């Protein structure tokens, strides 16, 4: 047994504990990545479903336009060219459906994979009636509190802190090697002819020795080891600083993306209202013979593009909110450092 005169054993234990805590934070980082990927896949699915709904509305409008053009042609009020133009516009819209459906299918497959399920296992759970909103809406305002304290929730920042603590403790262990060590050794013997006398005090003999050793001829090795540990601590400090700076950058990017998406949605909603009104007026004027078919088709394409951009931007807003939540260290159930479990191992 070695008496911990200068704290080397205590520092070594602290370094091991810090290593374990760092691994726990790495485990949490994996949880954050899993949640973030799941949110992205879910957003992609809802965006694709919303785009399909927009496409259905556009198809209905273009079908009505084609029927109207066909009737006008039969009545001699429109040419075959106009009918073909309306049919071409309808066909282009129909061609959009398979690509969007493929995006939705891929998103469902990704969600099943991320959940560790077979393809199609979550389809019933993911089904959403047309009466429900197409996708969840994030809050209009985001409050992140005190940035420094908020960033410390991130598992990668916590892991870097624990690795820095471990490097500092190992530096202390290396410096403690310069000092003498005191070790106690001994033996305990039990000799008896009879089993009944085995634990008799007279049959037990003990031998206890102590030794004080000093590293007289190893000063060069110790100095080099200290230099190595100092370099490792400096490297851990630089790594921690880099991770904190990256965390700050991720938060700023996520906030900027979130605000930009909000501003785009406001502008697109206003444009969508104007496009709806323009499309309705164009239909009415075409039915009255006041404008040509190209004006109607142009307003329909404009409305479809704006509504699709609006849906896509709402999906980007949801993704940027998820990125912000991830950048701030969210996405997992908090577990106290005093008691965390990894694969059945308690820490």
N, C-alpha and C positions, 0 to 999 in steps of 0.2 A: 504494500500500500504506500502510495506516494503522498506526502503532505504537500498541499498546494500552497507553498510559501509565497509565491509571487503571482498567483492568479492564472497560471498557464492553463490549468485544467478547466477552470471556470470560463476563461475566454474561449477555449476550444469547444466547450459545450454551447456557449452562446453563438459561436459561428455555425455549429450544426443546426441549432434551433432556427437561426436566421435563414439557413439554406432551405429548411423544411417550409418555413413561412413563404419563402420566395416561390417554391414549387406550388404551394397552395394558391398563390396569386396567379401563377401561370395556368393552373387549372381553371380559375375564375375567368382568365382572359379567353380561354377556349370556350367557356360558356357564353361570354359576351359575343364572340364571333359567331357562334351557333345561332344565338338569338337574332343578331343583325342579319345574317344570311336568310333566316326564316322570314323576317319582316320584309326584306327585299323581294323574296319570292312571292310572299302574300300580296304585296303591293303590285307586283307585275301581273298577278292573276286578276286582281280587281280592276286594274287599269285595262287589261285586255277585255274583260267582261263589259266594262263601261264603253269601250270603243265599239264593241259589237252592238250595244244598244244605240249608240249614235249612228252606226252604219245602218241599222234596221230602220231608223227614222229617215235617213237619207234615201234608202232604197224605196220606202213607201212613197216619198215625195217624188222621186224620179219615175217610179211606175205610174203614178197619177199623171205626171207630165207626158209620159209616153202615150198613155191611153188618150189623153186630151189631144195630143198631136195626131195620133192615128185617126181619131174621129174627125178632126179638122181636115185631114187629108182626104178622107172618104167624102166629106162634104164639099171638097174643092176649095177649102180655105187655106190649106197648107200644102207644101210640096213634099215629094217623097224624100228629098234631102233633109228636111226638118225632122221627119219621122226617123230617118236613119241616125241623125244626130242625137235624138232623144234616146234611141235604142242603144247607141254606142255609149252614151253617158251612163245608162243603166247597167250595161255590161261591165264597164270599168268599176263601178261601185260594187257589183257582185264579186268581181275578182279580188277585192280586198278581204273578203270574208275568210278564205282558207288560211291566209297568212296570220290574221289576228287569232283565229281558232288554234293555230299551231303554237302561238305564243302562250295562250292560255293552257294548252295541254302541257307544254314544257314547264310552266310554272307549277302546275299540279304535281308533275313528276318530281320536281325539285323539292316540293313540300313533303311529299311522301318519303323521299330519300333522307331529307334532314330529320324527319321524325322517326326514321328507322323502320318504315313500314313498306309493305309491298305496293307496287303501282295500283292505284285505284282504291286503296284502303281508306283514304280520307275524303273521297269524292262526296259522299253523303254529308259529311261534316262541313265541307267547304261549299256545299250548295247554298245559294242565296236567291230567294224569290225576287221577281222583278219589282215587287212593292217595296223592298228594302233599299236603302242607299247603296250605291254601287261600290263605295269604298269608305273606310273610316276616315274621319277628318281630324287632323291634329289640332291642338289649341291655337287660338289666334295669337296669343302672347306667351312667351317663354321666359321664365325667371330662373337664372342659374345660380343665384346667391353669391357668396364670396368665391371668386375664381380659384384662389389658392386652395381653399378647403374643398371646393368641389372637385378639382383635379385630383386631389389625393384619394378620391374614391376609385380612380382608375386602377385596375389590377396591375397593369404594366408599370405604373408609377410606384405602386406599393412593392412590387417585385424588385424594382431597381433599388428602392430604399433598403429592403432586406438584404440584397446582395452587397450593398455598400456597408451595411452593418457587419455582415459576415467577413468582408475583406478587412475591415477595421479590427475585428476580433482576432483574425489570423495574424495581422501585423503585431498585435499585442502578444500573441503566443510566440512569434518569432523573436521578439525582443526579450521575452522572459527566458529564452534559452541561454541568455548570457549569464544568468544567475545560477547559483548552486541549487541542487535538488536533494531533498531528504526523503529516503525510502525506508520503510519498515518491512522486514521479511521475517517469516517465522514458520514453524511447523507444529502440529499437534498430533501426538502419537498415543495410541491406546493399546496396551499389552495386557492380556489376561489369559489364564489357562482355562477359566470357566466363563461361559456366556453370561452368567449372572453377575460376574465381577467386571464385566466389560466397561461399565460406566462408573465404576468406583473411582473416587478421586485419587486414590493411591496408585491406580494403574494408568493414569494419564500423565504424560510428561509434555511440557511445552518448551519451545525454543524460540526466542524472539531476538532479532538482531536489527540494528539500524545502521544506515550508511549515508554519509554526506558526500556527494560527488559534485565536482565543479568542472565545467568545460574549459580546461586549461589549454589543450592543444587543438581546439576546434573553433577558435575565434574567427578564422578566415571564412569557414563555412557558414558560421552564424551571421557574419556581416553580409555575406552574399544572399543568404536566405532572407534577411531583413530587407535588403535592397529589392529583392523579388517581390516580397509582400507589399512594400511601399508602392512599387510600380503597379501591382494588381489593384491596390486601393485607389490609386490615382485613375486607373482605367475605369474602375467601377464608378468613381465620381463623375468622370466625363460621360460615361454611358448614361448615368442617371440624369445629368444635365441635358443631354441630347434627347432623352425620352420626354422630359418635362417640356422642352421647347417644341418638340413634335406634337405633344398633347395640346399645347396652347395654339399651335397652328391649326390642328384639326378642329378645335372648338371654333376658331375664327372662321374657318372655311365653312363649317356646318352652319353657323349663324348667318353668314353672308348668303349662302345658298337658300336657307330658309326664308330670309327676308326678300330675296330676289324672286323666289317662287310666289310668295304672297303678293308682291307687286304685279307680277305677270298675270296672276289669276284675276286681280281686280280689273286690269286692262282688258283681258280676254272676255270676262263676263260682260263688260260694257260693249265690246265689239260683237259678242254673240247676240245680245239684244238687238243691236242695230241690224245684224245680218238676218235675223229672223223676220224682222219687220220688212227688210228689203226683199226677201224671198217671197213673202206673202203678197206684197204689192206687185212684184213681177209676175206672179201667177195670175193675179186678178187682171192686170193690164194685158197679159198674153191672151187670156180667155176672151177679153174684149177686143182683141186684135189691135192693140195700141203699141205693142212692142214685139220684136221678133223673138224666136226661140232661143237664140244665143244669149240674150239678156237673162232669160229664165235659167238656162243651164249655168251661166256664170254665177248667178246669185246662189244657186244650189251648191255649186262647188265651193264657193266662198264660205257658206254656212257650215258645210261639212268639215272643211279644213279648220275653221275656227273652233268648232265644237270638239274636234279631235285634239287640237292643241290644248284646249281647256282641260280635257280629261287627262292628257299626258302630263300637263303641268301640275295638276292636282296629285298625280302619282309621284312626280318629282318632289312636291312639297312633303308628302308622306315619307319619302326616302330621306330627304334632308333632315326631317325631324328625327327619324331613326338614327341617322348619322350623328346628329347632335346629342341624342341620348347616349349613344355609344361613346362619343368623344368625351362626355362628362362622366363616364364610368358606370353607366347604367346597364341593365340587361341581365342581371342575375340576382339571386336571393342572397342578401348579405349574411355572411357567417362571421362570427367574431373570431379574431385571431387566437383567442385563448382556447377555442375549441372548434376545430375544423376537421373534416374527415375526407380522406382521399383513398378510395379503394379499401375501406375498412380500417385504415390506419388513423388513429386519433392523434391529434396534435394539440 
